Amino acid sequence: MAKPPFPKSLREFQSKFVDEEACQQYLAVCRWPEGFVCPRCGNRRAYELVKLRRWQCTSCRHQSSLTAGTILHNTKTLLTVWFWAAYLMTTDKRGVSALLLQRQLGLRRYETAWMMLHKFRRAMVNIAREPLRGEVEVDDTWIGGPQAGLRGSRQLQGRKAALVLVALEKRGRVVPLADRAIGNLQQWLIGTYHGVSRDQLQIYLDEFVFRHNRRRLPMAAFQTLLGLGSSRKPSSYNQIRGATDLSEQPAED
């Protein structure tokens, strides 16, 4: 089944997602692209319980939560706010910091904006992605500030910076330059986030890869992010704060 259409402009986004019901309908298509199927009896017909964010089977009356088991699991934040966050995050080529998102959406707490962005970042890795093929260009770089007492760029012992490997697939006549990607990555990390911690670096690399692969279709990235987010298992607050859930998420897409 085809993916749900994505808004191609800010005006279309505003008219398409005016309320919770509109957001729930779109999210339902992202989560159940082949149509709703009751997990209890297999019936394919259900009706929405908008205020509860649930779908109730017309046969056995079993209720299925629209957000349970996704990055939106147990969220108290309105879906309209989540959709705005996803839209702003994917359509701004520079990315959005938690402080800027808090201001733009009028969120009372910085921590809410920070957590929303980190949950979205965890949805940016497509589990069904294919490995790079054909001719691949590889390079590496250190992410981290200068450190006194080091002997050359290859010294590993005692180094606080993180070593990052960059690999790009060459397609057609366009030759991607790994060093250009490295430069863009470093400028992006400093310009948008003013640096990141080593523990959280992996998730920002995932975001950079997501953006790089969809840089020509940022509007489509909105739909992709919601689709991936609806199939991504949730991470707890403590897991996100401690970055303990990142070990199985390499920065590939």
Buried (B, 14 or more C-beta within 10 A) or exposed (E): EEEBEBBEEEEEBEEBBEEBEBBBBBBBBBBBBEEBBBEEEEBBEBEBBBEEBBBBBEBEEBBBBBBEEBBBBEBEBEBBBBBBBBBBBBBEEEBBBBEBBBEEBEBEEEEBBBBBBBBBBBBBBBEEEEEBEEEEBEBEBBBBEEEEEBEEEEEEEEBEBBEBEBBBEBEEEEEBEBEEBBEBBBEBBEEBBEEBEEEBBBBBBBBBBBBBBBEEBBBBBBBBBBBBBBBBEBBEEEEBBEBEBBEEBBBBB
